[in-house]
């Protein structure tokens, strides 16, 4: 007998809650949702997703004193399967168990983020939280929100404070400004591989900048392109970025990158993020490489930042602007350590000179 017909995970989880879990918890104060890690939370799951760690699942949030009783009730009462999917399943080294997580909301949020968004969120916490992790809390689906605290947390995390956002935009433009002339320089010395690698890095940075301009968190690498296709910018920005990656010669690569970066510059101006900035490419000093010269966008963003702590920092950005390691970006204990480092850095008036 084959697997059941594929149902998107969010749809399966909602039905599982409505038809199975909610009746078990009738009369008990609780909230319920499908949040956290997993392609289904972001709506990127397909039939392929069902071959690993797949089945009905959700989180149930209760008061601390209700965890033990609610957990026992769920353990004892779940059916063996739901709509043809087993309700207890494992994968790799994980033993088979059900995946109705019963915990407190504040505990779950702290475990995911390294801080409690129901309290005022410190600047260092924003900077230490990867965008993928912020997506895992703000996307997904809420099935019940007793008392409204879950929505309050999601609202608090919906987007960065304005000063942080403007600084992150400056940092992202800075990344582009630092590398755009190297695509031509490497090609000039016959390093075709190096030119292609740098082009790919710039494409990735351009995609992540498009997310920032639209005030949307960017997913991690596996779903970055899929998420990009959902942005308004994709229709105009996608073709030149794809052309840059497909180019067989430096001349084609440069032309496509210039078109893409000029498009980003126009999108920046259209968003009204800063005062309008001249958006056409030029030569890189006296060298024969055409670049946008993104430094003027960096300066325009920084002019709008009122927080002197941010203005004093080197333009390293948030954690996922300077780190690309899964072991840094996927573990909340790391976020807490990074927040401590940002806290010390923000408190140091001499930070820029170090």
Buried (B, 14 or more C-beta within 10 A) or exposed (E): EEEEEBBBBBBBBBBBBEEBBBEBBEEBEBBBBBBBBBBBBBBBBEEEBBEEBBBBBBBBBBEEEBBEEBBEBBEEEBEEBBBEBBBBBEEEEEEEEBBBBBBBBBEBBBEBBBBBBBEEBBBBBBBBBBBBBBBBBBBBBBBBBBEEBBEBBBEBBEBBEEBBBBBBBBBBBBBBBBBBBBBBBBBEEEBBEBBBBBBBBBBBBBBBBBBBBEEBBBBBEEBBBEBBEEBEBBEBBBBBBBBBBEBEEBEEBBBBBBBBBBBBBBBBBEBEBBEEBEBEBEEBEEEEBBBBBBBBBBEBBBEBBEBEBBBBBEBBBBBBBEBEEEEBBBEBEBBBEBBEEBBEBBEBEEBEEE
